[in-house]
Amino acid sequence: MEKTLLGRTGLEVSRTAFGVLPLQRVDFTTAKKILLRAYEGGINFFDTARGYTDSEEKIAHALSPVRKDIIIATKCSGAKNRKDVLSLLEVSLKKLNTDYVDLFQLHNPDHLSDPDDPDSLYAGLLEARKKGMTRFIGVTNHSRERAQAYVDSGLYDTLQFPLSAISDEGDFALARSCADKNMGFIAMKAMCGGLLKSGRPAFAGLRPHRHVVPIWGIQRMEELEEFLALEENPPVLDETLKREIARDRDELSGEFCRGCGYCLPCPAEIPIPMAARMGLILKRLPAERFGDGEWQEKMAKIENCIDCGACETRCPYGLATRTLLRDNLREYKLWLPVRSASI
């Protein structure tokens, strides 16, 4: 497993890293098998968050015996002040069954924390590092403008930001600015929230950027095995793969939901992260299961939208979520009869 330095942290992390968020959806036994296989395959960097339900506990359940051999990053969201940051980290440490994390990140904050305010979020990070609760501190964001401000501040060891093979030049320029400042760059959403069809072009498109560490969101053993195989024999970014990346970029151009889930909860119980991109899912992924009665009921909930707009105020990408939902419901209704006729 090839490794790279995570910026000025000096941490040698596997270039194929593990995004633990999807393991919320599997049981502890399955999660343990997948995490242990990842470790045995050479992956040493695991990224999670306090907000990812039981994912921290699953890391502890599987990897506590090898804690000193792995690098754990976690995050906190919703903190308002220094005290909140420390309190959330304390919970994470208990869930992870460890005395420290290697990297602790502020999760998608909406403002640059004042480094001179003794009660700020940043002050909480500094205190956590001073107390040995974390070795390094970082920040995540979905806004390129805010992310660049964090980079320019020089206050953080790492930045986590959405980056994939189909990202535009501005996003790659942001990644390069991290390299220029010796700041670690962690790429989230490297599969565009699951909308990229194949791991091969996604992997090849980021591989030339040595300072970029993608955290591949993995839920199934076969997904893990694919990335381990790609790591063992990294594909060359040839013209065939470049054309495939260009087709993905064309198909996913414009506004689309990445499935991050920040829009939830919905008072009408609409499954927004899936429903708002259903049209793309039907075109790009195996879609048979979305035609059953359960999903028909879920999609019908869009018609019960109360137009509160809460989803749009929470969306880190500024999407017109309500419009996306209605457009996707329309596509779904057109697809259903076609799907039924083909069975």
C-alpha positions as CSV (number, residue, x, y, z in Angstrom):
1,M,0.0,0.0,0.0
2,E,1.5,3.3,-1.1
3,K,1.6,6.1,1.5
4,T,1.9,9.8,1.4
5,L,2.5,12.6,3.9
6,L,-0.7,14.4,5.1
7,G,0.8,17.9,4.8
8,R,2.7,19.3,7.8
9,T,1.3,16.7,10.1
10,G,4.0,14.3,9.1
11,L,1.4,11.5,9.2
12,E,2.1,8.8,6.6
13,V,-1.3,7.8,5.4
14,S,-2.3,5.2,2.9
15,R,-3.2,6.9,-0.4
16,T,-6.3,4.8,-0.4
17,A,-8.1,5.9,2.8
18,F,-11.4,4.7,4.2
19,G,-14.5,6.9,4.7
20,V,-16.5,5.2,7.4
21,L,-19.8,7.0,7.0
22,P,-21.5,4.3,4.9
23,L,-20.8,1.7,7.6
24,Q,-23.6,3.2,9.5
25,R,-25.9,1.2,7.2
26,V,-24.5,-2.3,8.1
27,D,-24.4,-4.3,11.3
28,F,-21.4,-4.5,13.7
29,T,-20.3,-8.0,12.4
30,T,-20.3,-6.9,8.8
31,A,-18.5,-3.6,9.7
32,K,-15.8,-5.5,11.6
33,K,-15.1,-7.8,8.7
34,I,-14.8,-4.9,6.2
35,L,-12.6,-2.7,8.5
36,L,-10.3,-5.6,9.4
37,R,-9.9,-6.5,5.7
38,A,-9.1,-2.8,5.0
39,Y,-6.4,-2.9,7.7
40,E,-5.0,-6.2,6.5
41,G,-5.0,-4.7,2.9
42,G,-2.8,-1.9,4.1
43,I,-5.3,1.0,4.7
44,N,-4.2,2.9,7.8
45,F,-6.3,6.1,7.6
46,F,-9.9,6.0,8.7
47,D,-12.2,9.1,8.7
48,T,-15.4,9.3,10.6
49,A,-17.5,11.8,12.6
50,R,-19.4,12.1,15.8
51,G,-22.5,12.7,13.7
52,Y,-22.2,9.4,11.8
53,T,-24.3,7.5,14.4
54,D,-22.5,4.4,15.5
55,S,-19.5,4.5,13.0
56,E,-17.1,5.5,15.8
57,E,-18.1,2.5,17.9
58,K,-17.7,0.2,14.9
59,I,-14.1,1.4,14.4
60,A,-13.5,0.6,18.1
61,H,-15.2,-2.8,17.8
62,A,-13.0,-3.8,14.9
63,L,-9.7,-1.9,15.2
64,S,-9.0,-1.3,19.0
65,P,-6.4,-4.1,19.0
66,V,-4.4,-2.3,16.3
67,R,-5.1,1.3,17.5
68,K,-1.4,2.3,17.5
69,D,-1.0,1.1,13.9
70,I,-3.8,3.2,12.4
71,I,-4.6,6.9,12.0
72,I,-8.1,8.0,13.0
73,A,-9.7,11.3,12.0
74,T,-13.1,12.4,13.4
75,K,-15.1,15.5,13.3
76,C,-17.6,17.6,15.3
77,S,-20.5,19.6,14.0
78,G,-23.0,21.8,15.7
79,A,-20.5,23.1,18.3
80,K,-21.1,26.8,19.3
81,N,-18.0,27.4,21.5
82,R,-14.8,26.0,23.0
83,K,-16.7,24.0,25.6
84,D,-18.9,22.3,23.0
85,V,-15.9,21.3,20.9
86,L,-14.2,19.6,23.9
87,S,-17.4,18.0,25.0
88,L,-18.1,16.5,21.6
89,L,-14.5,15.2,21.3
90,E,-14.8,13.6,24.8
91,V,-17.8,11.6,23.5
92,S,-15.9,10.6,20.4
93,L,-13.0,9.3,22.4
94,K,-15.3,7.2,24.5
95,K,-17.0,5.8,21.4
96,L,-13.7,5.1,19.7
97,N,-12.3,3.5,22.8
98,T,-9.1,5.6,22.6
99,D,-7.3,8.3,24.6
100,Y,-6.7,10.5,21.5
101,V,-7.5,10.9,17.8
102,D,-4.8,11.7,15.3
103,L,-6.9,14.4,13.6
104,F,-9.9,16.3,14.9
105,Q,-11.8,18.5,12.5
106,L,-14.5,21.2,12.7
107,H,-17.2,19.8,10.4
108,N,-18.5,22.2,7.8
109,P,-18.5,25.4,9.9
110,D,-20.3,28.4,8.3
111,H,-17.7,31.0,9.4
112,L,-14.0,31.3,10.1
113,S,-13.5,30.9,13.8
114,D,-11.8,33.9,15.5
115,P,-8.3,32.7,16.7
116,D,-8.2,35.5,19.2
117,D,-11.5,34.6,20.9
118,P,-10.7,32.4,24.0
119,D,-14.2,30.9,23.7
120,S,-14.2,30.2,20.0
121,L,-14.3,26.8,18.2
122,Y,-10.7,27.3,17.3
123,A,-9.8,27.8,20.9
124,G,-11.5,24.4,21.6
125,L,-9.3,22.7,19.0
126,L,-6.2,24.3,20.5
127,E,-7.1,23.1,24.0
128,A,-7.9,19.6,22.7
129,R,-4.4,19.5,21.1
130,K,-2.7,20.9,24.2
131,K,-4.4,18.2,26.4
132,G,-3.4,15.4,24.1
133,M,-6.9,14.6,23.0
134,T,-5.9,15.1,19.4
135,R,-2.5,15.3,17.7
136,F,-3.6,17.6,14.8
137,I,-6.5,19.9,14.0
138,G,-8.4,20.4,10.7
139,V,-11.5,21.7,9.1
140,T,-14.0,20.5,6.5
141,N,-16.2,22.5,4.2
142,H,-18.3,22.4,1.1
143,S,-17.9,26.1,0.2
144,R,-14.8,26.8,-1.9
145,E,-14.8,30.4,-0.8
146,R,-14.8,29.5,2.9
147,A,-12.4,26.6,2.4
148,Q,-9.9,29.0,0.7
149,A,-10.2,31.3,3.7
150,Y,-9.3,28.4,6.0
151,V,-6.3,27.6,3.9
152,D,-5.2,31.3,3.8
153,S,-5.5,31.6,7.6
154,G,-2.7,29.1,8.2
155,L,-4.5,28.0,11.4
156,Y,-5.3,24.4,10.4
157,D,-3.2,21.3,9.6
158,T,-5.7,19.8,7.1
159,L,-8.6,20.7,4.9
160,Q,-11.3,18.2,3.9
161,F,-13.2,19.3,0.8
162,P,-15.2,17.6,-2.0
163,L,-12.9,16.6,-4.8
164,S,-13.4,14.0,-7.6
165,A,-12.1,13.3,-11.0
166,I,-14.9,15.4,-12.5
167,S,-14.2,18.5,-10.3
168,D,-13.5,21.8,-12.0
169,E,-10.2,23.6,-12.1
170,G,-11.2,25.8,-9.2
171,D,-11.5,22.9,-6.9
172,F,-8.1,21.5,-8.0
173,A,-6.6,24.9,-7.6
174,L,-7.8,24.9,-4.0
175,A,-6.1,21.5,-3.5
176,R,-2.9,22.9,-4.9
177,S,-3.1,25.9,-2.5
178,C,-3.1,23.4,0.3
179,A,0.0,21.8,-1.1
180,D,1.7,25.2,-1.4
181,K,1.1,25.8,2.3
182,N,2.0,22.3,3.3
183,M,-1.5,21.7,4.5
184,G,-3.0,18.2,4.2
185,F,-5.8,17.8,1.7
186,I,-8.5,15.1,2.3
187,A,-10.8,14.6,-0.6
188,M,-14.4,13.8,0.3
189,K,-17.2,12.8,-2.2
190,A,-14.6,11.3,-4.5
191,M,-17.4,9.2,-6.0
192,C,-19.8,12.1,-6.1
193,G,-22.0,10.6,-3.4
194,G,-22.1,7.3,-5.3
195,L,-23.1,8.7,-8.7
196,L,-19.9,7.8,-10.4
197,K,-20.4,4.5,-12.1
198,S,-16.9,3.0,-11.8
199,G,-14.1,3.3,-9.3
200,R,-11.4,3.0,-12.0
201,P,-11.7,6.4,-13.6
202,A,-12.5,8.0,-10.2
203,F,-9.3,6.5,-8.8
204,A,-7.2,7.3,-11.9
205,G,-8.4,10.9,-12.0
206,L,-7.1,11.7,-8.5
207,R,-4.0,9.5,-8.5
208,P,-1.7,12.0,-10.2
209,H,-2.3,14.5,-7.3
210,R,0.0,13.0,-4.7
211,H,-0.9,15.4,-1.9
212,V,-4.6,14.6,-2.3
213,V,-5.9,11.8,0.0
214,P,-9.3,10.5,-1.1
215,I,-11.4,8.9,1.7
216,W,-13.5,6.4,-0.3
217,G,-16.9,5.8,1.2
218,I,-17.1,2.0,1.6
219,Q,-20.2,-0.1,2.6
220,R,-19.6,-3.4,0.9
221,M,-16.7,-5.9,0.8
222,E,-16.7,-5.9,-3.0
223,E,-16.3,-2.1,-3.0
224,L,-13.3,-2.4,-0.7
225,E,-11.8,-5.2,-2.8
226,E,-12.1,-3.0,-5.9
227,F,-10.1,-0.2,-4.3
228,L,-7.5,-2.5,-2.9
229,A,-7.0,-4.0,-6.4
230,L,-6.7,-0.5,-7.9
231,E,-4.1,0.4,-5.2
232,E,-2.2,-2.8,-6.0
233,N,-2.2,-2.0,-9.8
234,P,-3.0,1.8,-10.2
235,P,-4.5,2.5,-13.6
236,V,-2.8,4.9,-15.9
237,L,-4.9,8.0,-16.7
238,D,-4.9,7.2,-20.5
239,E,-7.1,8.6,-23.2
240,T,-9.8,6.0,-22.6
241,L,-10.2,6.9,-19.0
242,K,-10.1,10.6,-19.8
243,R,-13.0,10.2,-22.2
244,E,-14.9,8.3,-19.5
245,I,-14.3,11.1,-17.0
246,A,-15.4,13.7,-19.5
247,R,-18.6,11.8,-20.1
248,D,-19.3,11.7,-16.4
249,R,-18.5,15.4,-16.1
250,D,-21.0,16.2,-18.9
251,E,-23.8,14.0,-17.4
252,L,-23.3,15.5,-13.9
253,S,-22.8,19.1,-15.0
254,G,-25.0,21.7,-13.3
255,E,-26.8,21.3,-10.0
256,F,-27.1,17.8,-8.5
257,C,-27.5,16.4,-5.0
258,R,-24.4,14.7,-3.6
259,G,-26.4,12.9,-1.0
260,C,-24.5,14.4,2.0
261,G,-27.7,14.5,4.1
262,Y,-27.2,17.9,5.8
263,C,-30.8,18.7,4.6
264,L,-32.3,16.3,7.1
265,P,-34.5,15.9,9.0
266,C,-37.4,16.7,6.8
267,P,-40.8,17.4,8.6
268,A,-42.6,15.6,5.7
269,E,-40.3,12.6,6.1
270,I,-39.1,12.9,2.5
271,P,-35.8,10.9,2.0
272,I,-34.2,13.9,0.4
273,P,-30.6,12.6,-0.2
274,M,-32.0,9.8,-2.4
275,A,-35.2,11.4,-3.8
276,A,-33.4,14.7,-4.9
277,R,-31.2,12.7,-7.2
278,M,-33.5,9.8,-8.2
279,G,-33.4,10.8,-11.9
280,L,-29.6,10.4,-11.9
281,I,-29.7,7.2,-9.9
282,L,-32.2,5.6,-12.4
283,K,-29.9,6.5,-15.3
284,R,-26.5,5.7,-13.8
285,L,-26.9,2.9,-11.2
286,P,-28.7,-0.4,-11.0
287,A,-32.2,0.9,-10.4
288,E,-34.5,-2.2,-10.1
289,R,-35.1,-1.9,-6.4
290,F,-36.3,1.6,-6.7
291,G,-39.5,0.4,-8.4
292,D,-40.9,-1.5,-5.5
293,G,-43.8,-0.4,-3.4
294,E,-41.6,0.9,-0.6
295,W,-39.8,3.3,-2.8
296,Q,-43.0,4.4,-4.6
297,E,-44.4,5.4,-1.1
298,K,-41.2,7.2,-0.3
299,M,-41.1,9.2,-3.5
300,A,-44.9,10.0,-3.1
301,K,-43.9,11.9,0.1
302,I,-42.6,14.6,-2.1
303,E,-46.2,15.6,-2.8
304,N,-46.6,16.2,0.9
305,C,-43.8,18.8,1.0
306,I,-44.9,21.7,3.2
307,D,-42.5,24.2,1.5
308,C,-40.8,25.1,4.8
309,G,-37.5,25.5,2.9
310,A,-35.4,24.1,5.8
311,C,-33.6,21.7,3.4
312,E,-32.4,24.6,1.3
313,T,-31.1,26.6,4.2
314,R,-29.1,23.6,5.3
315,C,-27.7,22.6,1.9
316,P,-24.0,23.3,1.8
317,Y,-24.2,23.5,-2.0
318,G,-27.0,26.1,-2.1
319,L,-29.2,23.8,-4.2
320,A,-32.9,24.6,-4.9
321,T,-33.8,21.4,-3.2
322,R,-37.6,21.7,-3.5
323,T,-37.3,22.1,-7.2
324,L,-35.0,19.2,-7.5
325,L,-37.4,17.0,-5.6
326,R,-40.3,17.9,-7.8
327,D,-38.3,17.4,-11.0
328,N,-37.0,14.0,-9.8
329,L,-40.5,12.9,-8.8
330,R,-41.7,13.8,-12.4
331,E,-38.8,11.7,-13.8
332,Y,-39.6,8.8,-11.4
333,K,-43.3,8.8,-12.5
334,L,-42.2,8.6,-16.2
335,W,-39.8,5.8,-15.4
336,L,-42.2,3.6,-13.5
337,P,-44.4,2.5,-16.4
338,V,-41.4,1.9,-18.6
339,R,-39.8,-0.2,-15.8
340,S,-43.0,-2.2,-15.3
341,A,-43.3,-2.9,-19.0
342,S,-39.8,-4.3,-19.2
343,I,-40.2,-6.8,-16.4
